[in-house]
């Protein structure tokens, strides 16, 4: 494999904002995908005063080959986590929060009721904060999904992760068409729907474009595309480093086929610059005006 190119070199940031977010997260014993997922943007985002909260613990019941999150048997859900997340969002004075979770296939409803309670509690405590959720697939069970939809998040995100040909190789239990169906159901409920795609796993440009068209066809309005980076030696290796020019070409393609919010660059991640990306889009202007 070729050496990591210059455009992926990251300047570590650890200013006053970073320290503040770190204190809030540690004080409340919270989990973030920033640290659990070994996100390369943790310094930048935390220094800006933002973080992506991860609920339902930090142990996942699935073992996707691209993910650094721990796999195993999770502890029972911690109900105190609900209030702690809501309070942390308040203390951080977030205008736009992002909440994600591990997969909880050990729970009867895959954690859907817990998800719904988090959304409602965050909204009650922070009525002017936009709530973006990045959820598992809940096995595409309508009863589970509807619990989350009924809680009315402002943005419902679920990542397709990779192109159809590679999906079964790198994702555990999740399936390409199943994920598309989850996204379709969210869009049909009238919720702003978002997905994310990694590049550099061995896909072709044609496959990426077909995948993006599939995501758009089910009603997604928002999309993120970023470079896959191997988080540890036990994860699947990088097949190729995609150039910034190719990411820009993907961005232009997304706009051509009707996406209203597109983030496409090597270091883009699902929740990276989520507030900026949303507010700068037409859908963001409309929703914020209504608020």
BELUR-V728960 format. One record per backbone hydrogen bond with DSSP energy under -1.0 kcal/mol. CO is the residue of the C=O (numbers start at 0). NH is the residue of the N-H. Records with the same first field share a line. If there is no record, write none. Layout:
CO->NH ; NH
This chain:
4->7
5->8
14->18
15->19
16->20
17->21
18->22
19->23
20->24
21->25
22->26
23->27
24->29
25->28
30->53
31->35
32->36
33->38
38->41
40->44
41->45
42->46
43->47
44->49
45->48
51->32
52->99
54->101
59->71
63->66
64->235
69->59
77->80
78->81
79->83
80->84
81->85
82->86
83->87
84->88
85->89
86->90
87->91
88->93
94->129
96->131
97->52
98->133
99->54
102->60
103->106
106->109
108->111
110->114
111->115
112->116
113->117
114->118
115->119
116->120
117->121
118->122
119->123
120->124
121->125
125->128
129->96
130->153 ; 154
131->98
132->156
136->139
137->140
140->144
141->145
143->147
144->148
145->149
148->151
154->132
155->193
156->134
159->161
160->197
162->166
165->169
166->170
169->64
171->173
174->178
175->179
176->180
177->181
178->182
179->183
180->184
181->185
182->186
183->187
184->188
185->190
186->189
191->155
192->220 ; 221
193->157
194->223
195->160
196->225
198->227
199->238 ; 239
203->207
204->208
205->209
206->210
207->211
208->212
209->213
210->214
211->215
212->216
213->217
214->219
215->218
220->259 ; 260
221->194
222->262
223->196
224->264
225->198
231->234
242->246
243->247
244->248
245->249
246->250
247->251
248->252
249->253
250->254
251->255
252->256
253->258
260->222
262->224
264->267
265->226
268->271
270->273
272->276
273->277
274->278
275->279
277->280
280->284
281->285
282->286
283->287
284->288
285->289
286->290
